[in-house]
Amino acid sequence: MKVTDVRINYPRKKFDDNGNVSKLRGYARILLDGTLAINSIRLIDTGEKRYLIFPERESNRKDEEGRVIMLSVVNPTQSELRVHVNDVVWEAYDNDPTNPFIADPE
């Protein structure tokens, strides 16, 4: 499978409540082979690492610390596909002229 289209929506708030740049850089929608759409892929940039979080949903279970356990809705099962999706999505992010996280040179 190959990513045939990527669309990225950026969050309204570029900064968190403490005035720091948000780690959430956007939400991606990808199309695989022109036939399967996956929405709500979160783009996370910690400054040290950039990664994607595929769609999840809340379960009715909690962990030992009382936090709700999240369950995967969709995720790549082959590492080659995961790497491909990651590379294509971050390339689209880096090359998007409307990206509010990329500094304007002027």
C-alpha positions as CSV (number, residue, x, y, z in Angstrom):
1,M,0.0,0.0,0.0
2,K,1.1,3.5,-0.8
3,V,-0.1,6.9,0.5
4,T,-1.7,8.6,-2.5
5,D,-2.9,11.8,-0.8
6,V,-2.2,13.7,2.5
7,R,-4.2,16.5,4.0
8,I,-3.2,18.3,7.2
9,N,-5.3,20.4,9.4
10,Y,-3.5,22.6,12.0
11,P,-4.8,23.3,15.5
12,R,-6.2,26.7,16.2
13,K,-3.9,27.2,19.1
14,K,-0.2,27.2,18.3
15,F,0.7,27.6,22.0
16,D,-0.4,25.6,25.1
17,D,-1.8,27.2,28.2
18,N,1.7,27.9,29.5
19,G,2.8,29.8,26.4
20,N,5.0,27.0,25.1
21,V,4.7,25.8,21.5
22,S,2.2,23.0,21.3
23,K,3.5,19.4,20.8
24,L,0.4,18.7,18.7
25,R,1.3,20.0,15.3
26,G,-1.8,18.9,13.4
27,Y,-4.2,16.2,12.2
28,A,-3.5,14.3,9.0
29,R,-5.9,12.5,6.7
30,I,-4.3,10.0,4.4
31,L,-5.6,8.1,1.5
32,L,-4.0,4.6,0.8
33,D,-4.0,3.4,-2.8
34,G,-6.8,5.9,-3.6
35,T,-9.3,3.7,-1.8
36,L,-8.9,3.7,2.0
37,A,-9.0,7.0,4.0
38,I,-7.6,7.2,7.5
39,N,-8.6,10.4,9.4
40,S,-7.5,12.0,12.7
41,I,-3.8,10.9,12.7
42,R,-2.1,13.2,15.2
43,L,1.3,14.7,14.4
44,I,3.4,15.1,17.5
45,D,6.7,17.0,17.7
46,T,8.4,16.9,21.1
47,G,11.5,18.8,19.8
48,E,13.6,15.7,20.1
49,K,11.3,13.3,18.3
50,R,8.5,13.5,15.7
51,Y,5.9,10.7,15.5
52,L,2.3,10.0,14.5
53,I,-0.5,8.7,16.7
54,F,-3.1,6.7,14.8
55,P,-6.8,7.0,15.7
56,E,-7.7,5.7,19.1
57,R,-10.9,5.4,21.1
58,E,-11.5,5.2,24.9
59,S,-12.3,1.9,26.4
60,N,-14.4,1.3,29.5
61,R,-11.3,0.1,31.4
62,K,-8.7,1.9,33.4
63,D,-5.1,1.2,34.3
64,E,-3.6,0.9,37.8
65,E,-3.4,4.7,38.1
66,G,-7.0,5.3,37.1
67,R,-6.3,6.5,33.6
68,V,-8.7,5.4,30.8
69,I,-7.1,2.8,28.5
70,M,-7.1,3.8,24.9
71,L,-7.7,1.2,22.2
72,S,-6.3,1.4,18.6
73,V,-8.9,1.9,15.9
74,V,-6.5,1.5,13.0
75,N,-2.7,1.1,12.8
76,P,-0.2,-0.3,10.3
77,T,0.8,-3.9,11.0
78,Q,3.9,-3.8,8.8
79,S,6.9,-1.7,9.8
80,E,7.5,-0.8,6.1
81,L,4.0,0.8,5.9
82,R,4.4,2.6,9.2
83,V,7.7,4.1,8.0
84,H,6.2,5.0,4.6
85,V,3.2,6.7,6.2
86,N,5.4,8.5,8.7
87,D,7.8,9.8,6.0
88,V,5.1,10.9,3.6
89,V,3.0,12.7,6.3
90,W,6.0,14.6,7.8
91,E,7.2,15.5,4.3
92,A,3.8,17.0,3.5
93,Y,3.9,18.9,6.9
94,D,7.4,20.3,6.2
95,N,6.6,21.4,2.7
96,D,3.2,23.0,3.4
97,P,3.4,26.8,2.8
98,T,0.3,27.3,5.0
99,N,1.9,25.5,8.0
100,P,1.7,28.0,11.0
101,F,4.6,26.1,12.8
102,I,7.1,26.9,10.2
103,A,8.7,30.2,10.8
104,D,8.0,33.0,8.3
105,P,11.4,34.2,7.0
106,E,10.1,37.8,6.8
